[in-house]
Amino acid sequence: WIVLTPEEWVRQNFILFLLSQNYPSALIAVEKQIMVGNLTKRCDIVVYGRDGQPFMIVECKKMDELLSQKTLEQILRYHSSLQPPYLIITNGIFTIGFKKENGQFVPVHEFPLYD
């Protein structure tokens, strides 16, 4: 059991969204522990591809928290460990996505389909 904090509400609803978009539940990890340098961190959501490699990291914030440079820097640190092609930040109201292409992150204008 976990406490339904405002951030957890956003995370649970984003997971429901992922499932509604045919992302397989067995390939969605919640609170995935990773190492960033020699620090232990936890990603809110990591989605894996069918090949077992990280496909997407999702960083969730509570609804009244702005998606800021600090949020972007946080998910970029997580990316350095997992290296997925997609990064998503959301507060449940606004969602911003990026895809790594040719060594740079570019905004995505549609939510990535799961292969």
Beta strands, then each sheet from edge to edge (+ up, - down):
strand 1: 28-36
strand 2: 39-48
strand 3: 54-60
strand 4: 86-90
strand 5: 95-101
strand 6: 104-108
sheet 1: 1+ 2- 3+ 4+ 5- 6+
end
